[in-house]
Amino acid sequence: MLVHCGIRSEKQFLYQILGEVINVGATTVVIPDTVGIAMPFEYGNLIADIKKNTPGIENVIIATHCHNDLGLATANTIEGARAGARQLEVTINGIGERAGNASLEEVS
């Protein structure tokens, strides 16, 4: 399940929606910074807050999906991992729409 822009979502609503999709069988939830506006501490805190406040989150994989519009996709992805995300979505050379995505070679 992909939340369109997790960083801009109202948190209580996000926890509720994630809990509902987990309840009906989601096995992975992708938390994107769709427009690449998050600061690393914000993105890491979002992942930590989701882990703390979402019913059933311990039963699914949390994935990151960060865009590089402000040059922070790698930092945000690493902060997401530090906060508990287990799947990191990256691209070779950071190639992706607009300014790109987190780069495989930088994250690894």
C-alpha positions in Angstrom: 0.0 0.0 0.0 1.4 3.4 -1.0 0.4 6.5 0.8 0.5 9.2 -1.9 2.5 11.8 0.1 3.1 10.6 3.6 5.1 13.6 4.8 2.2 16.0 4.0 -0.6 13.8 5.4 -2.4 14.6 8.7 -0.8 12.2 11.1 -3.9 10.8 12.9 -5.6 10.2 9.5 -2.4 8.5 8.3 -2.2 6.1 11.3 -5.9 5.3 10.8 -5.6 4.6 7.1 -2.5 2.5 7.5 -4.1 0.5 10.3 -7.1 -0.2 8.1 -5.1 -1.4 5.1 -3.0 -3.6 7.4 -6.2 -5.0 8.9 -7.4 -6.1 5.4 -4.1 -7.7 4.5 -1.4 -5.3 3.4 2.0 -6.7 3.9 4.1 -3.6 3.0 3.3 0.0 3.5 5.3 2.6 1.5 5.8 6.0 3.1 6.9 8.4 0.4 8.2 11.9 0.4 6.5 12.3 -3.0 7.6 15.9 -3.7 11.0 15.8 -2.0 10.3 18.4 0.6 11.1 16.6 3.9 14.0 17.3 6.1 15.8 14.1 7.3 14.7 14.6 10.9 11.1 15.1 9.8 11.1 11.9 7.7 12.8 9.8 10.4 10.3 11.2 12.9 7.4 10.3 10.6 8.5 6.7 10.3 9.1 6.5 14.1 5.6 8.0 14.8 4.0 5.5 12.4 5.7 2.6 14.2 4.5 4.0 17.5 0.9 4.9 16.6 -0.3 2.5 13.9 -2.2 -0.6 14.9 -0.7 -3.8 13.5 2.4 -2.0 12.1 4.6 -4.7 13.6 3.1 -7.2 11.2 4.1 -5.4 8.0 7.2 -4.0 6.2 7.6 -0.3 6.2 9.2 1.0 3.0 10.8 4.4 2.1 10.3 6.2 -1.2 12.1 9.5 -1.2 12.4 12.1 -4.0 15.5 14.3 -4.4 13.9 17.7 -5.1 15.9 19.4 -2.3 18.9 17.0 -2.6 17.9 15.1 0.5 16.6 11.7 -0.8 19.6 9.8 0.4 19.6 11.4 3.8 15.9 10.9 4.2 16.1 7.2 3.2 18.9 6.6 5.7 16.9 8.4 8.4 13.9 6.2 7.5 16.0 3.1 7.9 17.4 4.3 11.2 13.8 4.9 12.4 12.8 1.3 11.5 11.9 1.1 7.8 13.0 -2.3 6.4 12.6 -1.7 2.7 14.4 1.1 1.0 13.3 2.1 -2.5 16.2 3.4 -4.5 17.2 3.8 -8.2 20.5 3.4 -10.1 22.2 6.7 -10.2 19.2 8.3 -8.5 17.4 8.4 -11.8 13.7 9.3 -11.5 11.1 11.9 -12.1 11.9 15.6 -11.6 15.2 15.6 -9.5 15.3 11.9 -9.1 15.1 9.5 -6.2 17.4 8.1 -3.6 20.5 6.7 -5.2 21.3 3.0 -4.8 25.1 3.6 -4.7 24.7 6.4 -2.1 22.4 4.5 0.2 24.3 1.2 0.0 
